[in-house]
Amino acid sequence: MIDVVPVTLEFNGLRLEPLAPHHEEGLRAAAADGELWNLRVTSVPQPHEAGRYIDTALGMPDRVAYAVIDASGGKNDGSLLGSTSYHDIVAGADRVEIGYTWYAKRVQRTHVNTSCKLLLLSHAFDTLGCAVVGLRTDGENHASQAAIERLGANKDGTIRHHALRRDGTPRDTVMYSILRSEWPAIKSALYARLERHPRGRTEGQARC
């Protein structure tokens, strides 16, 4: 049975820190970069809601939320770039999902999303011993679906009328998964992608 506890993860100029109240100011600035809350298919908070976003994340018993921090040593070192989470953790089934992921506009379509996914997937499979990692996204978020499929995740299906968006409209949820047996090939592909684009632009980014 897996035991998912908050830990700090670091790789490729990024650090994932367990989300905490002291990240509020950085979270507010990251959300404001691009006015991401206006995208109806994501869960990005408005800047003034950053504190409540953190409280909600920390209050969910089956979620471990992270702040994505620039650890490159450059001029923006220490700045907060976005957030991501393990969620819907089912310890008895050795399953976690990766989601609630969003980034400031300035780092979208860069190495950031691929590096974060590699960090979280590696920790899930290689350290926690997960049997499966799930991902989900809004049925209308076609960019996110394409990015998840580029990871090599299996499309399990669509749950119709599954939840409500922030604007109150119902959403279909597209579900994906990666099994432990599939992880070695996906891991190699992610490293190869980063070798081609170590800190530059990549094919796309998932907001899921």
Residue, then its C-alpha position, 0 to 999 in steps of 0.5 A: m500500500i502506497d504512502v503519499v506524503p508531502v516531500t520536496l522534489e527537484f529536477n532540471g532547474l525546477r523544485l516542487e515544494p509542498l504547497a503552503p500558506h507562504h506561497e500565496e503571494g507567488l501564487r497570486a503573481a503566477a495566476a496574474d501572468g496571462e489572466l489564466w482564470n479566464l480559461r473556463v477549462t482550467s481551475v486557475p484561481q483569480p489572484h485575490e483567491a490565491g489564499r483560498y485556493i491554498d486552503t482548499a488544496l490543503g483541506m482535501p484529504d486525498r490531495v498533495a499539492y505542490a508549488v512549482i518553483d524556479a530553481s535554475g539559479g538565474k535571475n528568476d530563481g525562487s519565483l513561483l511558476g504555478s502549481t500541480s498535485y497528486h490527487d484522488i489518491v487510492a492507497g489500497a489500489d496503489r493509485v494516484e492521479i496527477g492534476y490541478t496543474w497550471y503554469a504562468k503564461r511565461v513558462q507555458r510551452t517550455h520544458v516546465n510541464t515535461s519536467c514536472k510530469l517526469l518528476l511526479l511520475s518518477h516519484a510515483f512509480d520509482t519511489l512510492g511504488c504506484a501500480v497506476v497513475g491517472l490523469r484527467t482533463d476537461g472534455e473541451n480542453h483539446a490541447s491538454q488531451a493532446a499533451i497527455e496523449r503525447l506522454g503515452a498515457n492510455k485514454d480510458g474513456t470519458i465520464r459524461h456530465h461528470a462535474l461542474r466548471r467554475d462558471g457552473t456549466p457541466r463538463d465531461t471528463v476525459m480519463y487517462s492512465i499509465l500502468r507501471s509496466e508502461w512507465p519505462a518506455i514513457k520515462s525514456a521518451l520524456y528524457a529524450r524530449l528534454e534532451r531535444h529541448p532542455r530549457g527551450r520551447t517544447e511541443g505543448q503543455a497540459r493543463c489538467 
